[in-house]
Every structure is written in C-alpha cells, then in structure tokens.
Amino acid sequence: MKYIISGMAPGFGGVGKLLEYLNDTVDKNEFTLIYPLIFTFKNRYINGILNRISKVFFLILNVYFLKNKHLILIHHQSLGCKITKKLIENNKIDFYIMDNSFFCIKSYNYIKGANKECLECVNTNFKPAIKNNCNSFPFKNKVKENIDFLIFLKENSRDINFYTLSHSNADLLKMHFGDVYVKPIYFLTNDILKDKLESESLVSQYDKGFDIVYHGAEIDAKGFQYVQELAKSLPQYKVLIPTNKCKEDKLSNLTCKALTWETGLREEVINAKLVLTPSMWSNTPEAATLKSFLFNGSVGMIKNKYGFSNDVDDESYLCLSANKKNDVVMIDNFLKEERYKIVAILGKKYIAKYIEMSKQLMKELF
C-alpha cells in the first residue's frame, strides 16, 4: 500500500485539482490518499478554527503513525518543513515536485525587476536567499527553518525518488541535487480532460475579441507587470488584463477588468489573437497556460533556460525573450502577419499530445 499525502485537500487550485483527479482515478486497493479535512460552513470564523484544528490533528497523526511506509509527498509546503523532514526520515519517499521549492524558498525562482529566472541558490548553501531578502511562499515559514530543510533535503536526496511536472524541471532538479533518481511525469486534472472535450468544437472569433489577453495571476513572477509594460509599448493593440489592480490602467488600449474563468475570461481567451502566459520563473506547466493552449492555441511564453516552454515545440507558441524592446517587435510582427492563425492550430495539436503523454507518464507513479 502506498500513501499519497498532502497538506492540501482536493478541490481548489492546481494542487487541489490534481488531488481531485487522483482521488477519482487511483486504485484504492493500492493507494490511500491522506489530507486534512476542509470545513465549509457559512460562518468563516468557525471554518477558520475548525480547519486549523483539522490541520494540526492531520499533521500530528501522520508524524506519529506513518513509519516504514511508502509515501508519495505532494506539495510539501502545505505539510510544513518539520513535518516533511520527519516523514522523509521515517519512510520510503516518492517526492512529486509541484514547483521549484526544492531549492528556492520562494517556490517561484524570480527576483522582482530582474525579468529572468533566478538560479542563485541552485547547488549552493542558500546564502543568496538571505542576501536577496527572499521570503517563503506560498506559506510563511521562518527563513532559517526553510533553509535548514533545503539543506536536509539535499543531504538526503539520493534516498528519494523525485517526479517532476516537466523534462525541463527534471533537468533543473538534477543540476541542484546531482546524481539522483528523477522522472518527469507531467500532470492531469479532471478539468483538463473535460476542457479538452469542450474545446474541440470551439472556433475563435477574432473580430469579437481583444488582440492580446493576459492569462495569469497578479504576480510579477508570472508576468503581471511585464504585460502592462508591453501594453504601454503596443498602443495599436487592444489588451485585456483580467483584474482591476493594474498599475497602467490609464492606458487607452488597456482594459483592466476583474474577470474569472467563469465570469467571462474563458470567452476572452477563446477570441483573443494572442494569449500571454509569460512566467519569468523556471515555471512548470501552469493551469493558465494549459487552458490557453486548449481554448485558443495561440500562446506567448517566455523562453527561459529551465521553464516549461522548453518542453513545447518552438513552432507551437510565440517565443518571448523577456526583453521588452525585442518582445514588442515580435508581438507586433506576429499580429500584423496574422501568424496567430497558424500557431493556434499547432498549439492545439501540442496540447493534445501533452495530455496523451501525461496519461502514459503518470502511470510511472500512480
């Protein structure tokens, strides 16, 4: 029996959707999913108290009762550094890596304003994290505690089987840990499979949409500020950023409007000529990028050294450089020459291949 353990529950977010998929697909005779109960009463105060209590009991029980077992750890940040360390010490571990928190306490290895991935802590003593005033994300841990855990992880890495979300991420992991077992297996969710069926019959109506749509969170590491800078230098094109928190919202060509996938963003992505998901960090496959490929196909990504863009055929997306001057020219030519019509076809072919590849690769672990 293998135990899939996460400090997050099935449901919301990328990790939650992955756990939801595993909960529906794995053989319950071979796998047991362990995660904290999540309470959803109308009273938020009661929810907060009960969820904290649930998390405490979940963590204590796992530390004391999971020993000499075969564990698959998913999203160790939600488990906490101390708990994860105990689980590694006491069990056989498969580590399913969701981001770059195996070497970066920020998880997204990006320093604000750099417009490129940060690799300063790869295969080091992690002192650059202190120099750069990095803080842990998405959960707040003490910097020293987080660094101590990363040192422990490196010291014990040869006893762990690592699984990553992309080949590029596997290369980065090897560069950090050296000669360890690592296997790229990608990932799937019920949403992606459902979206694939839904998107196959959709046709973009370019005359009804924006020229450029940003699809991502309000995080600089994912290109939020960068897209605003591009919009400023591309006044001839209509740009949508689905939030009301833009710094450049006075631009006449820029529409900043709070939209979710369910309240209009889906339609805007479908009808855009170019969907931008320009993560600056060494990103793994992100839900926004995968959905953009599925529902449009014409996607722009940053071509960095270890990001997911390296796993995608170059002709299947617009390769951006994170150099604003260069990218403005590339985007302008891309739209003027209507290359988005060709790239959209190739992008959709790629995502179909990605999904089939994920189904096969994930069998390695599950």
Secondary structure as UniProt FT lines:
FT   STRAND          2..5
FT   HELIX           13..25
FT   TURN            28..30
FT   STRAND          31..34
FT   HELIX           44..65
FT   STRAND          70..74
FT   HELIX           76..79
FT   HELIX           81..90
FT   STRAND          92..96
FT   TURN            101..103
FT   TURN            105..106
FT   TURN            112..113
FT   TURN            120..123
FT   HELIX           127..131
FT   TURN            132..133
FT   HELIX           143..155
FT   HELIX           157..159
FT   STRAND          160..164
FT   HELIX           167..177
FT   STRAND          181..184
FT   HELIX           190..199
FT   TURN            200..201
FT   HELIX           206..208
FT   STRAND          212..214
FT   HELIX           220..222
FT   HELIX           224..233
FT   TURN            235..236
FT   STRAND          239..241
FT   TURN            247..250
FT   TURN            252..253
FT   STRAND          254..256
FT   HELIX           261..263
FT   HELIX           265..271
FT   STRAND          274..276
FT   HELIX           287..295
FT   STRAND          299..302
FT   HELIX           308..311
FT   HELIX           314..316
FT   STRAND          318..320
FT   HELIX           324..336
FT   TURN            337..339
FT   HELIX           340..361
FT   HELIX           362..364
//
